[in-house]
C-alpha cells in the first residue's frame, strides 16, 4: 500500500509507507491512465459475491481524493481483481456499483503497484563547482582526481590538460543532474539480481555543502 499527497503548491509527496519526494510527472501519468481507463466488456450487471472475481478483497484499489476538503471526498475509485489468462483481461469494479467489468490486463499493469515506482527520479542535485574530489573505481583499480586551490583538476600525474579540464566539467554537469529513467526494484536482497554485489564500478564524489563536505557514491551494475 502507498499514499500520495499534493500540497497547496501542487508538489506531490509519497507519505506512506515512507515519506519521499514524488515525481510529479510520473504521478500525472498515473492519474491520466486512471482517468482514461476503459472497460472492454461488462461481465455482470448485478453481483452479490465479488470475491468470485477477486474483488472482495480486491487485488488492488486506487482511490483519488479531493484536496482541500474536510472530508477528503472521493473523486474516483476503482478495484482490480483476478486477471483472466485466456484473454488478457482483468476483472474490475467501481465500489459504488454492483457491476463487474473487464479491463485489459496490460492497462492495469501500466499503473504503479509499489510506492518507489513514483519516487522522484532526480538522484541528487548539486553544483558541479562544489565537487572537490572524484574517484573512479573499476574492479580493484582506483583513479583519484582533486581540485587544486585554483579550481583546476589534478590527477596522479599532475594537472590535467585543458581539454580534459573541459571534459571533466562537462561530466560533472551531467552527474550533478543525474536522473533515473525508471525505478526497477528495492531492497538489499535484490542487489545481486542487478550485479551490484560485485561493486565493480563505482564513482565517489566529495561535495562541499556549506561548511561541510559530503560524500556521494553511485554504483553501476
C-alpha positions, 0 to 999 in steps of 0.5 A: 500500500502507498499514499500520495499527497499534493500540497497547496503548491501542487508538489506531490509527496509519497507519505506512506509507507515512507515519506519521499519526494514524488515525481510529479510527472510520473504521478500525472501519468498515473492519474491520466491512465486512471482517468482514461481507463476503459472497460472492454466488456461488462461481465455482470450487471448485478453481483452479490459475491465479488470475491468470485472475481477477486474483488472482495478483497480486491487485488488492488484499489486506487482511490483519488481524493479531493484536496482541500476538503474536510472530508477528503471526498472521493473523486474516483475509485476503482478495484482490480481483481483476478486477471483472466489468462485466456484473454488478457483481461482483468476483472474490475469494479467501481465500489459504488456499483454492483457491476463487474467489468473487464479491463485489459490486463496490460492497462492495469499493469501500466499503473504503479503497484509499489510506492518507489515506482513514483519516487522522484527520479532526480538522484541528487542535485548539486553544483558541479563547482562544489565537487572537490574530489572524484574517484573512479573505481573499476574492479580493484583499480582506483583513479583519484582526481582533486581540485587544486586551490585554483579550481583546476583538476589534478590527477596522479600525474599532475594537472590535467590538460585543458581539454580534459579540464573541459571534459571533466566539467562537462561530466560533472554537469551531467552527474550533478543532474543525474536522473533515473529513467525508471525505478526497477526494484528495492531492497538489499536482497535484490542487489545481486539480481542487478550485479551490484554485489560485485561493486565493480564500478563505482564513482565517489564524489566529495561535495562541499555543502556549506561548511561541510563536505559530503560524500556521494557514491553511485554504483553501476551494475 
